């Protein structure tokens, strides 16, 4: 008698989320190592080769430009896919799920921005960087939580992930509104026409990813020429890719969005983001002294990330919980929530990216941004991890 083949096990949204969190966490550890390597090389005899390769031109653009405008479009495509999935089927599906991370994310953007503005109010050139300390690096933050293991309740890891996703959404909006150069209306009309075509394809039931990705390449070109930053083409394309059947949850095999997300994850996490980190984290300390830390840009960024993030996230979350708009994450304590708020000060990837947009033609300010981001992220990661370890030890 022929044995029947067991049915293929369909992944639930929870299992997808666990897999996502595990990948991001391990990717954060890789990113930490790559950032450290970039710093070492940038301050070694190999520094001229490092900076020379980044400044060399290929097909009319520098290698650094290709990394930041082309490769990072795939990062933003993945960010867009994650945002869409979380809002439709994941941890942000309902309004009660969105309240605590949403309110905390709002505080974590406003307070750091205000701290930066306070240090740069009188200098219009540097004031453009107000959004730099407002971002949270999900890979780095989850990488720290991965090192802490069971010391941190799963509910806080879910909270941090949801907050970081909303943070990314806000960063995308900020880039689109505040860091857009002179617009080309013919190219913008071409972008609009392509988006209409993509919407029509989704509504007509087209599920072939190759069609969406092919049109996505054309979309990227027109966005690049439009004056809007090219990476936003990735987010726009992600919003157009269908998640599956309009009713009920679908398996990865049935969902173009889930298939693309899971295909992109390892490439973005272990290749694209590390390449970006390696290309942008390298800052030469030659000729620098302690006085650089007192300059308005690095000081505003470092304090915005280290002080502003933890205060903004925790205080806004505290108000939401005390007002009965949300609940403290399950099996967690107030000190643990504060520890996670500290980890939100790890800005890195998105902070560095916004810094490049804020000061595209000023290498000195770009170096100041890197110093501020690295210091603020380092202190946030170390103090957040220390507090969470102390919390776990006190509960034994």
C-alpha positions as CSV (number, residue, x, y, z in Angstrom):
1,X,0.0,0.0,0.0
2,X,1.5,3.4,-1.0
3,X,2.0,5.7,1.8
4,X,0.5,9.2,1.5
5,X,2.8,12.1,1.4
6,X,2.4,14.3,4.6
7,X,0.9,17.7,3.8
8,X,3.3,20.6,3.4
9,X,3.5,22.5,6.7
10,X,2.4,26.1,6.1
11,X,4.3,28.7,8.2
12,X,2.2,30.8,10.5
13,X,2.7,34.5,10.9
14,X,4.3,33.8,14.3
15,X,6.8,31.4,12.9
16,X,7.6,33.9,10.1
17,X,8.1,36.6,12.7
18,X,10.5,34.3,14.8
19,X,12.5,33.5,11.7
20,X,12.7,37.2,10.8
21,X,13.8,38.2,14.2
22,X,16.4,35.5,14.3
23,X,17.8,36.6,11.0
24,X,17.9,40.3,11.9
25,X,19.5,39.5,15.2
26,X,22.3,37.4,13.7
27,X,22.7,40.1,11.0
28,X,23.2,42.7,13.7
29,X,26.2,40.7,15.0
30,X,27.7,40.6,11.5
31,X,27.1,44.4,11.1
32,X,28.9,45.1,14.4
33,X,31.9,43.2,13.2
34,X,31.9,44.9,9.8
35,X,31.6,48.4,11.3
36,X,34.6,47.7,13.6
37,X,36.6,46.4,10.6
38,X,35.8,49.5,8.6
39,X,37.0,51.7,11.5
40,X,40.2,49.7,11.8
41,X,41.0,49.9,8.1
42,X,40.2,53.6,7.9
43,X,42.8,54.2,10.5
44,X,45.4,51.8,9.2
45,X,48.0,52.0,6.4
46,X,45.3,50.5,4.1
47,X,43.2,53.7,4.5
48,X,44.2,55.2,1.1
49,X,43.1,52.1,-0.7
50,X,39.9,52.0,1.2
51,X,38.9,55.6,0.5
52,X,40.3,55.4,-3.0
53,X,38.1,52.4,-4.0
54,X,35.0,54.2,-2.6
55,X,35.8,57.3,-4.6
56,X,36.5,55.5,-7.9
57,X,33.9,55.8,-10.6
58,X,32.1,53.1,-12.5
59,X,29.6,54.0,-15.3
60,X,29.6,57.6,-14.3
61,X,29.0,57.1,-10.5
62,X,31.3,56.5,-7.6
63,X,31.4,53.1,-6.0
64,X,30.0,54.8,-2.8
65,X,27.2,56.3,-4.9
66,X,26.3,52.9,-6.3
67,X,26.2,51.4,-2.8
68,X,24.1,54.2,-1.3
69,X,21.7,54.7,-4.2
70,X,21.4,51.3,-6.0
71,X,22.2,48.6,-3.5
72,X,20.4,50.3,-0.7
73,X,17.3,50.4,-2.8
74,X,17.0,46.7,-2.1
75,X,17.3,47.4,1.6
76,X,14.4,49.9,1.3
77,X,12.5,47.3,-0.8
78,X,12.8,44.9,2.1
79,X,11.9,47.6,4.6
80,X,8.7,48.3,2.6
81,X,7.8,44.6,2.4
82,X,8.2,44.3,6.2
83,X,6.1,47.4,6.9
84,X,3.3,46.2,4.6
85,X,3.3,42.6,6.0
86,X,3.3,43.8,9.6
87,X,0.4,46.1,9.0
88,X,-1.6,43.5,7.1
89,X,-0.9,40.3,8.9
90,X,1.7,40.8,11.6
91,X,2.4,42.6,14.9
92,X,0.9,45.9,13.8
93,X,-2.4,44.5,12.3
94,X,-4.8,46.0,14.8
95,X,-4.9,49.4,16.4
96,X,-4.3,48.1,20.0
97,X,-1.1,46.4,18.7
98,X,0.1,49.7,17.2
99,X,-0.5,52.0,20.2
100,X,2.5,51.2,22.4
101,X,5.2,50.9,19.7
102,X,3.6,53.8,17.8
103,X,3.5,56.2,20.7
104,X,7.0,55.1,21.8
105,X,8.4,55.5,18.2
106,X,6.9,59.0,18.1
107,X,8.7,60.0,21.3
108,X,11.8,58.3,20.0
109,X,11.8,60.6,17.0
110,X,10.7,63.9,18.5
111,X,13.0,64.1,21.5
112,X,16.3,63.3,19.7
113,X,15.4,65.7,16.9
114,X,14.7,68.5,19.4
115,X,18.1,67.8,21.2
116,X,19.9,68.0,17.8
117,X,18.0,71.2,16.9
118,X,19.0,72.8,20.3
119,X,22.7,72.4,19.5
120,X,22.4,73.5,15.8
121,X,19.6,76.1,15.9
122,X,21.9,79.0,14.9
123,X,23.6,77.2,12.0
124,X,21.2,76.6,9.0
125,X,23.9,74.4,7.3
126,X,24.0,71.9,10.1
127,X,20.4,72.2,11.1
128,X,19.6,70.1,8.0
129,X,20.7,67.0,10.0
130,X,17.9,67.2,12.6
131,X,16.5,63.8,11.6
132,X,19.8,61.9,11.9
133,X,19.4,60.8,15.6
134,X,15.7,59.9,15.1
135,X,16.3,56.5,13.6
136,X,16.7,53.1,15.2
137,X,18.8,50.3,13.6
138,X,16.7,47.2,13.9
139,X,19.5,44.8,13.1
140,X,22.0,46.2,15.6
141,X,19.4,46.5,18.4
142,X,18.1,42.9,17.9
143,X,21.7,41.8,17.6
144,X,22.3,43.1,21.2
145,X,19.1,41.3,22.4
146,X,20.3,38.1,20.7
147,X,23.5,38.3,22.8
148,X,21.3,38.7,26.0
149,X,19.2,35.6,25.1
150,X,16.5,34.6,27.6
151,X,17.4,37.5,29.9
152,X,14.9,39.6,27.9
153,X,11.2,38.6,27.6
154,X,10.0,37.8,24.1
155,X,7.3,40.5,24.4
156,X,10.0,43.2,24.6
157,X,11.7,41.8,21.5
158,X,8.4,42.0,19.7
159,X,7.9,45.6,21.0
160,X,11.4,46.6,19.8
161,X,10.8,45.1,16.4
162,X,7.4,46.8,16.0
163,X,8.8,50.1,17.2
164,X,11.8,49.9,14.8
165,X,9.5,49.1,11.8
166,X,7.3,52.2,12.6
167,X,10.6,54.1,13.0
168,X,11.7,53.0,9.5
169,X,8.3,54.1,8.1
170,X,8.7,57.5,9.6
171,X,12.3,57.7,8.3
172,X,11.0,56.9,4.8
173,X,8.5,59.7,5.0
174,X,11.1,62.2,6.3
175,X,13.5,61.3,3.5
176,X,10.7,61.8,0.9
177,X,9.6,65.2,2.3
178,X,12.7,66.8,3.7
179,X,15.6,65.4,1.7
180,X,14.3,65.7,-1.8
181,X,16.3,67.8,-4.3
182,X,15.0,69.8,-7.2
183,X,12.1,67.9,-8.8
184,X,11.8,66.8,-12.4
185,X,8.1,66.8,-13.2
186,X,8.3,64.7,-16.4
187,X,10.1,62.0,-14.6
188,X,7.7,62.2,-11.6
189,X,4.8,61.7,-14.1
190,X,6.6,58.7,-15.4
191,X,6.9,57.4,-11.9
192,X,3.2,58.0,-11.3
193,X,2.3,56.1,-14.5
194,X,4.4,53.1,-13.5
195,X,2.7,53.1,-10.0
196,X,-0.7,53.1,-11.7
197,X,0.4,50.2,-13.9
198,X,1.6,48.3,-10.8
199,X,-1.6,48.9,-9.0
200,X,-3.6,47.6,-12.0
201,X,-1.5,44.5,-12.1
202,X,-2.1,43.8,-8.5
203,X,-5.9,44.3,-8.8
204,X,-6.0,42.1,-11.9
205,X,-4.5,39.2,-9.9
206,X,-1.0,39.1,-11.5
207,X,1.3,37.2,-9.1
208,X,4.5,36.8,-11.2
209,X,7.3,38.5,-9.3
210,X,9.4,38.9,-12.4
211,X,6.9,41.3,-13.9
212,X,6.9,43.5,-10.7
213,X,10.7,43.4,-10.4
214,X,11.2,44.3,-14.1
215,X,8.9,47.3,-13.7
216,X,10.7,48.0,-10.5
217,X,14.0,48.5,-12.3
218,X,12.4,51.0,-14.6
219,X,10.7,52.7,-11.6
220,X,14.1,53.0,-9.9
221,X,15.6,54.8,-13.0
222,X,12.8,57.3,-13.2
223,X,12.8,58.0,-9.4
224,X,16.6,58.5,-9.6
225,X,16.1,61.1,-12.4
226,X,13.1,62.7,-10.7
227,X,15.0,64.4,-7.8
228,X,13.4,62.1,-5.2
229,X,16.0,59.8,-3.6
230,X,16.3,56.7,-5.7
231,X,16.1,54.3,-2.7
232,X,12.4,55.3,-2.2
233,X,11.6,53.4,-5.4
234,X,12.2,50.3,-3.3
235,X,9.5,51.3,-0.8
236,X,7.1,52.3,-3.5
237,X,7.6,49.0,-5.3
238,X,7.1,47.0,-2.0
239,X,3.7,48.7,-1.5
240,X,2.6,47.5,-4.9
241,X,3.5,43.8,-4.5
242,X,0.4,41.8,-3.5
243,X,0.6,39.8,-0.2
244,X,-1.9,37.2,-1.4
245,X,-5.6,36.4,-1.2
246,X,-7.6,39.3,0.1
247,X,-9.3,37.0,2.7
248,X,-7.4,34.8,5.2
249,X,-3.8,34.2,5.6
250,X,-1.8,32.6,2.8
251,X,1.3,30.5,2.8
252,X,4.7,31.7,1.5
253,X,4.2,29.8,-1.7
254,X,1.0,31.6,-2.4
255,X,2.2,35.1,-1.6
256,X,4.5,37.1,-3.9
257,X,5.2,39.5,-1.0
258,X,6.3,36.7,1.4
259,X,8.3,34.9,-1.3
260,X,10.2,38.1,-2.2
261,X,10.7,39.1,1.5
262,X,12.2,35.7,2.4
263,X,14.4,35.7,-0.7
264,X,15.7,39.2,0.0
265,X,16.3,38.7,3.8
266,X,19.6,36.8,3.7
267,X,21.0,39.0,0.9
268,X,20.1,42.3,2.5
269,X,21.0,41.2,6.0
270,X,24.3,39.5,5.3
271,X,25.5,41.3,2.2
272,X,23.9,44.6,1.3
273,X,23.7,46.2,4.8
274,X,27.2,45.0,5.8
275,X,28.5,46.5,2.5
276,X,26.8,49.8,3.3
277,X,28.2,49.6,6.9
278,X,31.7,48.9,5.6
279,X,31.5,51.7,3.1
280,X,30.1,54.3,5.5
281,X,31.3,53.5,9.0
282,X,35.0,54.0,8.2
283,X,36.0,57.4,9.6
284,X,39.6,58.4,9.9
285,X,40.6,59.8,13.3
286,X,43.8,61.3,11.9
287,X,44.1,64.9,13.0
288,X,41.1,64.6,15.3
289,X,41.2,65.4,19.0
290,X,38.7,65.5,21.8
291,X,37.5,68.9,20.7
292,X,35.6,67.3,17.8
293,X,33.1,65.9,20.4
294,X,32.2,69.4,21.3
295,X,31.2,70.4,17.8
296,X,27.4,70.9,17.3
297,X,26.8,68.0,14.8
298,X,28.5,65.1,16.6
299,X,27.4,66.3,20.0
300,X,23.8,66.8,18.9
301,X,23.7,63.4,17.2
302,X,25.4,61.5,20.1
303,X,23.2,63.1,22.8
304,X,20.2,62.8,20.6
305,X,20.7,59.0,20.2
306,X,21.9,58.3,23.7
307,X,19.8,60.7,25.8
308,X,17.0,61.6,23.5
309,X,16.0,58.1,22.3
310,X,15.8,56.5,25.8
311,X,13.9,59.5,27.2
312,X,11.5,59.8,24.3
313,X,10.7,56.1,23.9
314,X,10.3,55.5,27.6
315,X,8.4,58.6,28.6
316,X,6.0,58.4,25.8
317,X,5.5,54.6,26.4
318,X,5.0,55.4,30.2
319,X,2.3,58.0,29.4
320,X,0.5,55.6,27.1
321,X,0.5,52.8,29.7
322,X,-0.5,55.1,32.6
323,X,-3.3,56.5,30.5
324,X,-4.6,52.9,29.9
325,X,-4.0,53.3,26.1
326,X,-1.7,50.3,26.2
327,X,-0.3,47.7,28.5
328,X,3.3,47.0,29.7
329,X,4.6,44.1,27.5
330,X,3.9,40.7,29.1
331,X,6.3,39.4,31.8
332,X,8.4,42.6,31.6
333,X,9.2,45.2,34.1
334,X,9.6,49.0,33.9
335,X,13.4,48.8,34.2
336,X,13.5,46.2,31.4
337,X,11.4,48.5,29.2
338,X,13.8,51.3,30.0
339,X,16.7,49.1,28.9
340,X,15.0,48.4,25.6
341,X,14.4,52.2,25.2
342,X,18.2,52.6,25.6
343,X,18.8,50.1,22.8
344,X,16.6,52.2,20.6
345,X,19.5,54.7,20.6
346,X,21.5,52.4,18.3
347,X,21.0,54.4,15.1
348,X,23.7,53.3,12.7
349,X,22.3,52.2,9.2
350,X,19.4,54.7,8.8
351,X,21.2,57.4,10.8
352,X,24.2,57.2,8.6
353,X,22.0,57.2,5.5
354,X,20.1,60.3,6.5
355,X,23.4,62.0,7.4
356,X,24.6,61.4,3.8
357,X,21.4,63.0,2.5
358,X,21.7,65.9,4.9
359,X,25.3,66.8,3.9
360,X,25.9,65.3,0.5
361,X,28.7,67.6,-0.5
362,X,30.4,68.3,2.8
363,X,33.0,65.5,3.7
364,X,33.9,67.2,7.0
365,X,30.2,67.2,8.2
366,X,29.9,63.6,7.0
367,X,32.8,62.6,9.2
368,X,31.2,64.5,12.1
369,X,28.0,62.5,11.5
370,X,29.9,59.2,11.6
371,X,31.5,60.2,14.9
372,X,28.2,61.2,16.5
373,X,26.4,58.1,15.2
374,X,29.1,55.7,16.3
375,X,29.4,57.2,19.8
376,X,25.7,57.5,20.4
377,X,25.0,54.0,19.2
378,X,28.0,52.6,21.2
379,X,26.9,54.1,24.5
380,X,23.2,53.2,23.9
381,X,24.1,49.6,23.2
382,X,26.5,49.2,26.1
383,X,24.2,50.9,28.7
384,X,21.1,49.2,27.4
385,X,22.7,45.8,27.6
386,X,24.1,46.5,31.0
387,X,20.7,47.5,32.4
388,X,19.0,44.5,31.0
389,X,21.7,42.1,32.4
390,X,21.3,43.8,35.8
391,X,17.5,43.4,35.6
392,X,17.9,39.7,34.9
393,X,20.3,39.2,37.8
394,X,18.1,41.0,40.2
395,X,15.2,38.7,39.4
396,X,17.1,35.5,40.2
